Amino acid sequence: MAKENINSKKGFTIIEVVLVLAIAGLIFLMVFIALPAMQRNQRDTQRRNDYSMLSSAITSYSSSNQGKLYRLAGATSAVTESKNKVLDAKTYINKEGQDPNGKDYVLTAYTWKGWTAKGNSATSANKPAESTVNVIVGADCTGYDSRGYSIPKDNASSRAFAIFGYIESGSNTYCADSQ
């Protein structure tokens, strides 16, 4: 009768187990690092889509009002300063009126004079709070702040407007104009 070899037990060595656990840990770590960035990018994409819908609604408003966008901002003429008119996000953005985080959009419209009266200029703009979207009538996005990010700037065209809002990544601001 042959003797059994004591070293021929079946199973994994401690090094093999540790190696498998280390690889699994690295995979989980990569997923947990990448997942928040992917979710943030999805929310920013939804915000950009919402801002695009807002732009279309404003263009439609302009067509219905003989191009007089200053009325959107609550002004009585193109040179009158607006009084920070609050707009209904459910009408202009989406039927819920909410951003991708589930917070209600705060949608306001200004003329360029009203916007600058709030402390904004062609070289600096107050960073919008989360869920805040500003429509600046008589502006475009050709201004730049000290970091090189696009911000609203005065535009003499009666049909020009800029949408300045919050996004989570990059500069935390988004500027899109009608041009």
Contacts in CASP RR format, 6 or more apart in sequence:
PFRMAT RR
TARGET T0000
AUTHOR 0000-0000-0000
METHOD contacts of the structure
MODEL  1
MAKENINSKKGFTIIEVVLVLAIAGLIFLMVFIALPAMQRNQRDTQRRND
YSMLSSAITSYSSSNQGKLYRLAGATSAVTESKNKVLDAKTYINKEGQDP
NGKDYVLTAYTWKGWTAKGNSATSANKPAESTVNVIVGADCTGYDSRGYS
IPKDNASSRAFAIFGYIESGSNTYCADSQ
40 168 0 8 1.000
40 169 0 8 1.000
41 169 0 8 1.000
42 100 0 8 1.000
43 99 0 8 1.000
43 100 0 8 1.000
43 101 0 8 1.000
43 168 0 8 1.000
44 167 0 8 1.000
44 168 0 8 1.000
44 169 0 8 1.000
44 174 0 8 1.000
46 99 0 8 1.000
46 100 0 8 1.000
47 99 0 8 1.000
47 100 0 8 1.000
47 165 0 8 1.000
47 166 0 8 1.000
47 167 0 8 1.000
47 174 0 8 1.000
48 167 0 8 1.000
48 174 0 8 1.000
48 176 0 8 1.000
50 93 0 8 1.000
50 94 0 8 1.000
50 99 0 8 1.000
50 105 0 8 1.000
50 133 0 8 1.000
51 133 0 8 1.000
51 163 0 8 1.000
51 165 0 8 1.000
51 174 0 8 1.000
51 176 0 8 1.000
52 176 0 8 1.000
53 92 0 8 1.000
53 93 0 8 1.000
53 94 0 8 1.000
54 92 0 8 1.000
54 93 0 8 1.000
54 107 0 8 1.000
54 133 0 8 1.000
54 135 0 8 1.000
54 163 0 8 1.000
55 163 0 8 1.000
55 176 0 8 1.000
55 178 0 8 1.000
57 91 0 8 1.000
57 92 0 8 1.000
57 93 0 8 1.000
58 69 0 8 1.000
58 72 0 8 1.000
58 92 0 8 1.000
58 135 0 8 1.000
58 161 0 8 1.000
58 163 0 8 1.000
58 178 0 8 1.000
59 178 0 8 1.000
61 69 0 8 1.000
61 72 0 8 1.000
62 68 0 8 1.000
62 69 0 8 1.000
62 159 0 8 1.000
65 71 0 8 1.000
65 72 0 8 1.000
67 158 0 8 1.000
67 159 0 8 1.000
68 78 0 8 1.000
68 158 0 8 1.000
69 137 0 8 1.000
69 138 0 8 1.000
69 158 0 8 1.000
69 159 0 8 1.000
69 161 0 8 1.000
70 76 0 8 1.000
70 77 0 8 1.000
70 78 0 8 1.000
70 80 0 8 1.000
70 82 0 8 1.000
70 111 0 8 1.000
70 137 0 8 1.000
70 138 0 8 1.000
70 158 0 8 1.000
72 85 0 8 1.000
72 87 0 8 1.000
72 109 0 8 1.000
72 135 0 8 1.000
72 137 0 8 1.000
72 161 0 8 1.000
73 82 0 8 1.000
73 85 0 8 1.000
73 109 0 8 1.000
73 110 0 8 1.000
73 111 0 8 1.000
73 114 0 8 1.000
73 135 0 8 1.000
73 137 0 8 1.000
74 82 0 8 1.000
74 83 0 8 1.000
74 85 0 8 1.000
74 109 0 8 1.000
74 111 0 8 1.000
75 81 0 8 1.000
75 82 0 8 1.000
75 111 0 8 1.000
75 137 0 8 1.000
78 111 0 8 1.000
78 158 0 8 1.000
79 113 0 8 1.000
80 111 0 8 1.000
80 113 0 8 1.000
81 111 0 8 1.000
81 113 0 8 1.000
81 114 0 8 1.000
81 117 0 8 1.000
82 109 0 8 1.000
82 110 0 8 1.000
82 111 0 8 1.000
82 113 0 8 1.000
82 114 0 8 1.000
82 137 0 8 1.000
84 108 0 8 1.000
84 110 0 8 1.000
84 114 0 8 1.000
84 118 0 8 1.000
85 108 0 8 1.000
85 109 0 8 1.000
85 110 0 8 1.000
86 106 0 8 1.000
86 107 0 8 1.000
86 108 0 8 1.000
87 107 0 8 1.000
87 108 0 8 1.000
87 109 0 8 1.000
87 135 0 8 1.000
88 107 0 8 1.000
89 97 0 8 1.000
89 98 0 8 1.000
89 104 0 8 1.000
89 105 0 8 1.000
89 106 0 8 1.000
89 107 0 8 1.000
89 133 0 8 1.000
90 96 0 8 1.000
90 97 0 8 1.000
92 107 0 8 1.000
93 105 0 8 1.000
93 107 0 8 1.000
93 133 0 8 1.000
96 102 0 8 1.000
97 104 0 8 1.000
97 105 0 8 1.000
98 104 0 8 1.000
98 105 0 8 1.000
99 105 0 8 1.000
99 130 0 8 1.000
99 131 0 8 1.000
101 130 0 8 1.000
101 131 0 8 1.000
103 130 0 8 1.000
103 131 0 8 1.000
104 131 0 8 1.000
105 131 0 8 1.000
105 132 0 8 1.000
105 133 0 8 1.000
106 129 0 8 1.000
106 131 0 8 1.000
106 132 0 8 1.000
106 133 0 8 1.000
107 133 0 8 1.000
107 135 0 8 1.000
108 132 0 8 1.000
108 133 0 8 1.000
108 134 0 8 1.000
108 135 0 8 1.000
109 134 0 8 1.000
109 135 0 8 1.000
109 136 0 8 1.000
109 137 0 8 1.000
110 118 0 8 1.000
110 134 0 8 1.000
110 135 0 8 1.000
110 136 0 8 1.000
110 137 0 8 1.000
111 136 0 8 1.000
111 137 0 8 1.000
111 138 0 8 1.000
112 136 0 8 1.000
112 137 0 8 1.000
112 138 0 8 1.000
112 139 0 8 1.000
112 152 0 8 1.000
112 154 0 8 1.000
112 155 0 8 1.000
115 134 0 8 1.000
115 136 0 8 1.000
115 139 0 8 1.000
115 152 0 8 1.000
118 126 0 8 1.000
119 126 0 8 1.000
120 126 0 8 1.000
120 151 0 8 1.000
120 152 0 8 1.000
122 143 0 8 1.000
122 151 0 8 1.000
122 152 0 8 1.000
122 153 0 8 1.000
122 154 0 8 1.000
123 143 0 8 1.000
123 144 0 8 1.000
123 145 0 8 1.000
123 146 0 8 1.000
123 151 0 8 1.000
124 145 0 8 1.000
124 146 0 8 1.000
124 151 0 8 1.000
125 145 0 8 1.000
125 151 0 8 1.000
125 152 0 8 1.000
125 164 0 8 1.000
125 173 0 8 1.000
127 166 0 8 1.000
127 172 0 8 1.000
127 173 0 8 1.000
128 134 0 8 1.000
128 164 0 8 1.000
128 165 0 8 1.000
128 166 0 8 1.000
128 173 0 8 1.000
129 166 0 8 1.000
130 166 0 8 1.000
131 166 0 8 1.000
132 165 0 8 1.000
132 166 0 8 1.000
133 163 0 8 1.000
133 164 0 8 1.000
133 165 0 8 1.000
133 166 0 8 1.000
134 152 0 8 1.000
134 163 0 8 1.000
134 164 0 8 1.000
134 165 0 8 1.000
135 161 0 8 1.000
135 162 0 8 1.000
135 163 0 8 1.000
136 152 0 8 1.000
136 161 0 8 1.000
136 162 0 8 1.000
136 163 0 8 1.000
136 164 0 8 1.000
137 160 0 8 1.000
137 161 0 8 1.000
138 154 0 8 1.000
138 155 0 8 1.000
138 156 0 8 1.000
138 157 0 8 1.000
138 158 0 8 1.000
138 160 0 8 1.000
138 161 0 8 1.000
138 162 0 8 1.000
139 152 0 8 1.000
139 153 0 8 1.000
139 154 0 8 1.000
139 155 0 8 1.000
139 160 0 8 1.000
139 161 0 8 1.000
139 162 0 8 1.000
139 177 0 8 1.000
140 152 0 8 1.000
140 153 0 8 1.000
140 155 0 8 1.000
140 157 0 8 1.000
140 160 0 8 1.000
140 162 0 8 1.000
140 177 0 8 1.000
140 178 0 8 1.000
140 179 0 8 1.000
141 150 0 8 1.000
141 151 0 8 1.000
141 152 0 8 1.000
141 153 0 8 1.000
141 162 0 8 1.000
141 164 0 8 1.000
141 175 0 8 1.000
141 176 0 8 1.000
141 177 0 8 1.000
141 179 0 8 1.000
142 150 0 8 1.000
142 153 0 8 1.000
142 155 0 8 1.000
142 177 0 8 1.000
143 150 0 8 1.000
143 151 0 8 1.000
143 152 0 8 1.000
143 153 0 8 1.000
144 150 0 8 1.000
144 151 0 8 1.000
145 151 0 8 1.000
147 171 0 8 1.000
149 171 0 8 1.000
149 173 0 8 1.000
149 175 0 8 1.000
150 173 0 8 1.000
150 175 0 8 1.000
151 164 0 8 1.000
151 173 0 8 1.000
151 175 0 8 1.000
152 162 0 8 1.000
152 164 0 8 1.000
152 175 0 8 1.000
152 177 0 8 1.000
153 162 0 8 1.000
155 162 0 8 1.000
155 177 0 8 1.000
155 179 0 8 1.000
159 178 0 8 1.000
160 177 0 8 1.000
160 178 0 8 1.000
160 179 0 8 1.000
161 177 0 8 1.000
161 178 0 8 1.000
162 175 0 8 1.000
162 176 0 8 1.000
162 177 0 8 1.000
162 178 0 8 1.000
163 174 0 8 1.000
163 175 0 8 1.000
163 176 0 8 1.000
163 177 0 8 1.000
164 173 0 8 1.000
164 174 0 8 1.000
164 175 0 8 1.000
165 173 0 8 1.000
165 174 0 8 1.000
165 175 0 8 1.000
166 172 0 8 1.000
166 173 0 8 1.000
166 174 0 8 1.000
167 173 0 8 1.000
167 174 0 8 1.000
END
